[in-house]
Amino acid sequence: MAEVEQQPEKPEFVHPGAGEIELPAVLHALSDPQRLRIVRELATSEEPLPCGSFALEISKSTRTHHFRVLREAGLIEQRREGTSRLSTLRSEDLDARFPGLLDAVLSGARGQADQGRRERSVLRT
């Protein structure tokens, strides 16, 4: 009988502890519109979301990069489930470390999205 080679297990994702989340890294991660969009979608979801479920018009490698930046900054937690990567926003950790920051960023992002929709609507008329 031929021996079957087993694939080495992929290591779990590394996340900073709640006390290790640093403001410059969080602000850098939130400075990109695609990453901000990911955070907004995660903030409205009660369940973890697979990385492929986000409507981002970017390549798979760029998507992977954005999720890595968010994870390493401490904004999201990721885990493998089968072949999927499930992401969750670490809102409790962020609120404990930087009270009000996430709410302020998300409400500001919503305001900008609403403003953009209004401007596009005016241009069409």
Secondary structure, DSSP 8 states (H G I E B T S, - for coil): -----------------GGG--HHHHHHHHTSHHHHHHHHHHHH-SS-EEGGGS---S-HHHHHHHHHHHHHHTSEEEEEETTEEEEEE-HHHHHHHSTTHHHHHHHHHHHHHHHHHHHHHHHH-
